[in-house]
Amino acid sequence: MKILIVNASPKGENSTTLQTTLYLQALHPEHNFSVLHAGQKIKSLEKDFSPARNALQQAELILFCYPVYTFIAPYQLHRLIELIKMDGIDLHGKFASQITTSKHFYDVTAHRYVEENCCDLGMKTVRGLSADMDDLLTEKGQEEARMFFEQLMFSCQHGLFVNPPICPPEQKKKLYCQALSKVEKKIKKQTVIVTNCASEDENLAHMIEDFRAALPMESRVVNLREFPFSGGCLGCFGCAVTGKCIHRDGFDTFLRTQIQTADAIVYAFTIADHYTHSSMKCYDDRQFCNGHRTVTQGTPMAYLISGNYRCEANLRMIVEARCEVGGNYLCGVATDEGDTAREIQTLAQNVAFAVQKKLRRPANFYGVGGMKIFRDLIYLMQGMMKADHKFYKQHGIYDFPQKQKGKILQMKLVGALISMPSVQKKMKGKMTDYIIGPYRKVVETAAAQNVSNEKNNESHLDK
């Protein structure tokens, strides 16, 4: 079988992920493997797409190979997908799959993103392999890679592939015109609107202007298409100690002075290829100059999104998970699918309220699970990721359960007590009362405090 490995890692032949595909190639000389180093050569492919076109046309199976970067595939693969669709090359009926390496931080959203785009191209997509960065160095990881390839070949032979998501027929996009009047900017705070709005994004441009008009605080717009990115993240870890990016385009300083200093951050984009234009993904990846540090924790965030957002389940997960992991209060998402003016007005009010009240909420599974992966990763790699390690220590992120010795001892004592027949008899039917007791005290204290506040207010009015 003619198998094309599309290596989307910016490291080219030095990619850790690529080694898994080379391992499979070494085991299966009966297949014809070839490699396209798309990640490393993305700039040259923008100028001349013919090498990629020829390689894709000749392949029977296309195997996307990449490291997971910030919830999705690297910017370089986003850009390649754009180039494939712009070129119009016919990949219909070809098989596709993927191999990734990561610490399993939102590898699921990365895989779903590639699957959705392969389905757009009419490809027969087979579920990929999501490996840990070190898996290939273990016997278990090698076995799982071999099993993946066997299943992949079986699927190709028997026509087993992922069914494309069911979406309603595309409707003509409703033009949105500005509808909201400018309100007084009473709140002495500032919101930054980060966008990749292009000249043809009329709806998005109007949504941004209406949001700025309805927002009762000052705002400014940062258009990423105007920033002179010299390239995407190279995964070089040069910033791990210093916090300075190896690129000399000034992005790290720009990020810290023009975006992270704002009191609220709003992202505005038009949906394309199940995310948005690759300029936003370049911005996402280059934020790795912050390492794994949640430097904007507590800053409210919101989204203005033009496009069929309600049908993009994977994108909705990414939007929510970014805020959860970053410790940002998600104020909401306004789209141009329904009553856009009302949604924008409500979102503007929500952002202002969140800024004034400094709102926060407890992290859900997206945030808790994501940060536990980072916690364990940085603790192990503290010798290299010194800035991350220092940040995690200062902010109490190293919340390992084995360190909670008092809680562990308490649970052991409780377990020993309730295992005694005499205690079991005494507690029979009362376990719920024992558990709920401390919570009832909190409620009673709140009620008493409310009564006290009301009396104080009445006394103040009498005076």
Secondary structure, 3 states (H helix, E strand, C coil): CEEEEEECCCCHHHCHHHHHHHHHHHHCCCCEEEEECCCCCHHHHHHCCHHHHHHHHHCCEEEEEEECECCECCHHHHHHHHHHHHHCCCCCCCEEEEEEEECCCCHHHHHHHHHHHHHHCCCEECCCEEEECCHHHCHHHHHHHHHHHHHHHHHHHHCCCCCCCCCCCCCCCCCCCCCCCCCCCCEEEEEEEEECCCCCCHHHHHHHHHHHHHCCEEEEEEEHHHCCCCCCCCCCCCHHHHCCCCCCCCHHHHHHHHHCCCCEEEEEEEEECCEECHHHHHHHHHHHHHCCCCCCCCCCEEEEEECCHHHCHHHHHHHHHHHHHHCCCEEEEEECCCCHHHHHHHHHHHHHHHHHHCCCCCCCHHHHHHHHHHHHHHHHCCCCCHHHHHHHHHCCCCCCHHHCHHHHHHHHHHHHHHCCHHHHHHHCCCHHHHHHHHHHHHHHHHHHHHHHHHHHHHHHHHC
